[in-house]
């Protein structure tokens, strides 16, 4: 599965990019980019395996969309619509499900543990990226453990699902308020802030 993910990065992101000619001239940066995303993928498999207490060898295409929601340059409303469309039921309503919980775990783990792991690996392989100081690494990992992501999932579900199902118009309003809404879900910085606020 990691080979398929590598091929996706190579063929659908780097070669398909309008910047492909420019990128070809920046071999070290492209190499670091690829290595970082492969590390995110592998560390996500590791942490999901720990979450389920079994070895995980692959991710669903649905779960990989979490990477796009975190890193693509799109408006939040577009991301909200993608999330709604992926998890709406046969009645066209957004409901809780084990698949949604796994997707949310992917978002939380990628934004925390996986990013730290990728950053650490990048600094080991690219001399232009400074190494993380030990104290900084320890502090980051304190709020990036599996138990932190699991706790944030619990908190999200308790606060989000005040009712069992949402139609589109009701659903999108839950993301509109910048202070009390759920727009933080589509930002690594927003997720890390929530992990810090709810550290266990």
C-alpha positions, 0 to 999 in steps of 0.5 A, spaced: 500 500 500 505 504 501 508 503 494 501 505 491 501 511 496 508 513 493 506 512 486 500 517 487 505 522 490 509 522 484 504 521 479 498 525 481 501 531 485 508 532 483 508 530 475 501 533 475 503 539 478 503 546 474 510 547 477 513 540 475 518 543 471 520 548 477 520 542 482 524 537 477 530 543 479 529 542 486 531 535 487 532 535 495 526 539 496 521 534 492 525 528 495 524 531 502 516 532 500 516 525 498 519 522 504 515 526 509 508 524 506 511 517 506 513 517 513 506 520 515 503 514 511 507 509 515 506 513 522 499 513 521 498 506 519 502 504 526 498 509 530 491 506 527 494 499 529 495 501 536 488 504 536 485 498 534 490 493 537 492 490 531 496 490 525 494 495 519 497 494 512 493 499 508 488 505 509 482 506 505 481 511 500 476 515 504 481 515 510 486 518 505 482 524 503 483 526 510 490 528 507 487 532 502 482 536 507 488 538 511 493 540 506 489 542 500 488 549 498 481 550 498 475 554 502 473 551 509 466 551 506 468 546 500 472 542 505 465 541 509 461 539 503 466 534 502 466 531 509 458 531 509 458 528 502 463 522 504 459 521 510 452 522 509 447 516 509 442 514 504 437 519 507 442 524 505 443 526 512 450 526 516 450 521 522 455 518 526 459 511 524 465 507 525 468 510 518 467 517 521 470 515 527 476 512 523 476 518 519 477 523 524 482 519 528 486 520 521 485 527 521 487 528 529 493 523 528 496 526 521 496 533 525 500 531 531 504 525 531 505 523 524 507 531 522 512 530 528 515 524 525 515 526 518 518 533 521 524 529 525 525 524 519 526 530 514 531 534 519 535 527 519 535 527 511 535 534 509 541 538 512 537 545 510 531 543 515 534 544 523 533 538 527 528 539 533 531 540 540 530 534 545 525 539 549 521 541 544 520 534 541 518 532 548 513 537 549 510 536 542 509 529 543 506 530 550 499 532 546 500 528 540 500 521 543 494 516 541 491 517 548 490 525 546 487 523 539 482 518 542 480 523 547 479 529 542 475 524 538 471 523 544 470 530 546 468 531 538 463 526 538 460 529 545 460 536 542 458 535 535 452 530 535 447 534 540 443 530 535 443 524 531 443 526 524 444 533 520 441 535 514 446 539 509 444 546 511 444 544 519 451 541 518 454 547 515 452 552 520 456 548 525 462 550 522 461 557 521 462 560 528 470 562 528 470 561 536 465 556 537 464 552 530 468 546 528 472 549 522 478 547 526 477 540 524 480 542 517 487 545 520 493 542 523 494 548 527 487 548 529 487 540 531 493 541 535 490 547 539 484 542 541 489 537 543 493 542 547 486 544 550 484 537 552 491 534 554 490 528 558 
